[in-house]
Every structure is written in C-alpha cells, then in structure tokens.
C-alpha cells in the first residue's frame, strides 16, 4: 500500500466503525409496537382452536385432513389475523388424511393438538416463558 494511503487507513476504519457499528449499538427497541405476552398467548390459543375447527370443516368437505395451512385460512379467515401476531405453526396430516397433528408456538406458549378421525388423541399446553397473564387453559 502506498505510504500516502496508509495515513488515511485509520481514519477510514474509524469512519466505518461510526457508520455501521455505533448505530446498531445505540439502536433502541421500542416496546410500543410489540404485543404483550398475554395477547400473544391469547392469539396462540385462538390460532390452535381455529386450526382445529378448520381441520374438522375441511374433513367434512374433503373427506380427509390437510397438512396445508393455506387450506385452513380460507375456511377460517380470522386465523390469518392470529398468525400475523407471530405464532409458528407446524401442521402435518396422516398419509391418507385420517389424522392430523398441529403445533402452535409463540415465545410464551406452546400448544399441541392431534386428532384421529373425530377423536382428540393429544391436547397439551406448555408455558415456555412465564410472563404476566400467560397461562394454559384448563383441559
């Protein structure tokens, strides 16, 4: 590197540091836009119930359960609103569609529900992160 450019290297490094690192350190997260733990848990519980209702409606119409969440949102549009709050959904249907398993999880709550035909074979709730107002529903 030419001697003239070596003089400017420390200034350039400081400029890059100020440009990229300092703003990320000073960036403060605003709590006004995020939903409360209680609201997230309510949306998670509501999403699990809507998925179960939609799966049953889908089975009545198609004769089998579905592993595609998009099929269920068209049957229960409110499900899209609850999923926009951030819960993660894992959905699987049996090979011939006679059963399904759904896991709906948010940072505070995890719900698992499974059906074989019309019978609920698994229904569990776990509080992942204890927070004010976050509880599992009574079974």
WOZIJO-V639473 format. One line per field, one symbol per residue. phi: phi as a letter, one per 40 degrees, with the letter a starting at -180 (. if undefined). psi: psi as a letter, one per 40 degrees, with the letter a starting at -180 (. if undefined). burial: b if it has 16 or more other C-alpha atoms within 10 Angstrom, else e. Layout:
phi=???
psi=???
burial=???
This chain:
phi=.cdcccccdccccccccccbcccccccbcccccccccccccccccccccccccccccccccbgacbbbcccccccbdcdcccccchccbbbabcdbgcaabbbbbbdbabbbbbbbgcccbaabbbccbcacgcacccc
psi=hidddddedddddddddddddddddehhhhedeiiidddddddddddddddddddddddddeeiiiehdddddddgddddddddeeihhhhiiideeeiihhhhhiddihhhhiihbehhehgihhhdhhihehiiih.
burial=eeeeeeeeeeeeeeeeeeeeeeeeeeeeeeeeeeeebbebbbbbbbbbbbbbebbbbbbeeeebbbbebeebbebbeebbebbebebbbebbbeeebbbbbbbbbbbbbbbbbbbbeeeeeeeebebeeeeeebbbeee
